[in-house]
């Protein structure tokens, strides 16, 4: 088929259960594949990794003349990206809060146990709705200081923002973008209001830390605080839901590997890294060249979208031997599951901790479980790919 239609075919909902043959076609078509909508698609590991580290590639949609308001730091370039990411990191991780994520370990275990309590033999459960979604949502709410009972409210906003952020051919973008902007504004206002309630009355949460920062030079403006809090709330659960659900699905499809992990639980951290390679929660990232570039012999003009298919790079046989095999003991597994370069995933350490706890506790339940539907129904989103439901009979 025509390689110029690859992006349209990959993002088509019919491909959601298994986009990997299309990624193989993409890698065969060449390192850089021009698309019918004017974008360029890249699917080989070494080219993706190099471009994620290339300062000529911009993450900022304003490079294309899109978006008038300032995006969150995930979509900014240095030096502004570095400034905001550093300020956002102060209450979350080293060097200022080195114990924050590790200190959540006991809490994550308790939440996991409580969610698994109703999982009894003979019952049918939905791994997404009953476990993979509520776990990271509860954790990020505790971390940020968001009332858990407001979850239905922010879930609707979160869904709209995530839909707008999806990668799709250019001609399909207008409607979701409008809904996403509105939702981002409303969720930002809600989180800013929560933060203001903590001013002068701080709790142990991150919104309290942001709003009560004593040093004016380290303080986020209200707009920056709103954008950062929105990003942390959404990124803090959306990708982890996929990681846990994709993990459970992979284990159920490969009972011999499930048995091996039950016999050798010390392999679990390595198995999570392999899941991040084999079934990553984020499949694509968009970048925009600041200047005309030559990428692997293909001229790419400034200002046009370059789509980096991370999930294709993760299955590139030039980088990973036997890439279509799930191997929980895989060595030298420098995957692109959390991106790479200056925009590497800020919450990676927390997502790993949640995945170890969730999948480790789920293993005994999965040993005698069976899939009710395979493939399960998937989320609409092509970039954040994962099951929308994962019905399992225990």
Protein Blocks (a to p, Z undefined) as FASTA:
>chain_A
ZZklmmmmmmpmklmmommlmmmmmmmnojbdcdfkopacdfbfklmmmmmmmmkbcfbf
klnopajbdcdfklcccfklmmmmmmmmmmmmcfklmmlmmmmmmmmmmmmmmmmmmmcg
hiacdfklmmmmmmmmmmmmmmnopafklmmmmmmmmmmmmmmmpccdfklmmmmmmmmm
mmmmmmmmmmmmmmmmmgopacfbfklmmmmomblklpccfklmmmmmmmmmmmmmmmmm
mmmmmmmmmmmmmmmlmmmmmmmmmlmmmmmmmmmmmmcfbfbdcdddfbdcdeehiacd
ehiacdddfklmmmgmklmghklbccfkbghiacfknogajllcfklmmmmmmmmmmmmm
mmmmmmmgccfbdcddddfblklgcdfbdcddZZ
